[in-house]
Amino acid sequence: MLLCVSASHKTASFELLERLSVPRTPVAPLIAAHDECVQGAVVVATCNRFEAYVDMDEPVTAAVALGIEATLAAIEAATGVPASELEGGYTVLGGSEVAEHLFSVASGLESVVVGEGEIAGQVRRALTESRKLGTTSAELERLFQRASEAQRGVKNSTAIGRAGRSLVRLGLELADSRIADWSTQRVLLVGTGAYAAATVAALRDQGAEDISVHSPSGRAAKFALKHGLRAVSAETFPSAVAHADLVITCTTAEHYVLSAATFAAGRGAYETAVAAGSCPVDHTSRRLVIDLGLPRNVDPDVATVAGIDLLDLETIRLHAPLDELQATDAARDLVRDAARRFTSVGERKNITPAVVALRAHVFGVLDAEVARVRARGDEGGQTEQALRHLVGVLLHTPTTRAHELAETGRADEYVDALSALFGIEVTDPASLGPAALDPAVLDQRGIADAG
């Protein structure tokens, strides 16, 4: 069964999410190694959520409790956050709820800014990372692949993608009220990842022309060349900070890349240049720092620097707009339909061993009877043909009912009925042998007929 342990901006504080975002070691392998009943794990971690998707061995008693235990233990081992601190900050979903939730997440319906597009890529990268770590399972692969399909369906069929805005764009919209002319703004971007590229695009859409970039990891020159920016070295970074009208940080660094001390160092160099007459005196208006990093890129003490306003993810979240109701409703309908299809296919797969067991049992009895008839001289095979046709007709309704019951969550009733009526004990698909569910093999014996 599938299980999701979710901590997001809807359930947890920003401070807690920040701590969960910097594990000392990957969390998924720790979950997968916790107990043999854990079949796989995929972790989705973004600036506003931390979610573990776990595939549990269904027959195990208390599988949900074991899955939660595995997840909380892994989180504590990887981040140092004990289960006691997580209490009340996460929710648990199981069964069919998991698919609908992930499909909603991937489609941007659970984001701070409904409809934002970055989350779809983050969900895909979570699966890719788990593949590299060897922690996926067949069911988790199916879940995440269907999530991407659902996201594309929502994007192509509704207006939510056009209505939704990314955190970058929302941050710039909040800054827009204090900027009369973006083309005159000196913008310093700190970071060179995918989020930085999105930030450059958003800045240019606003009309910004004077953009420079600094990378704490030394990748500024390459990023600047690709995007037509100016690169800022580590040596000139403090001066660039002091000289900028707008500083935007979006790195994955686990330490502060900007602090009050940075401004002080840059201001000293700036004032020296002013005194020497090599730099004009300016910055009579307030300037802005936007911190889009998680963990935080900017030390909170920056807010104490004279003339500086600090806008971080927590503040941006408070200004997130209300849902675009019509687009959101249509998108949620599509997500629910996709989740129902996912669950239906899964239930049909789960009932397959029972259907195979019943049909194998009946055709086994038939084969014995055919052998007896042949021994009595039925050389033409007419009796055998009649018997096989009769059995096929008789099995059609039980086979159809199996799939119908599975799709409504009543597969267990069918399995119990086989045991009570025929003494058939349904085995796990794997124990049936590699060819047991092969359609060609089933067709040869008539087992797949009408199924």
Order of alpha helices (4+ residues) and beta strands (2+ residues): beta-alpha-alpha-beta-beta-alpha-alpha-beta-alpha-alpha-alpha-alpha-alpha-beta-alpha-beta-alpha-beta-alpha-beta-alpha-beta-beta-alpha-alpha-alpha-alpha-alpha
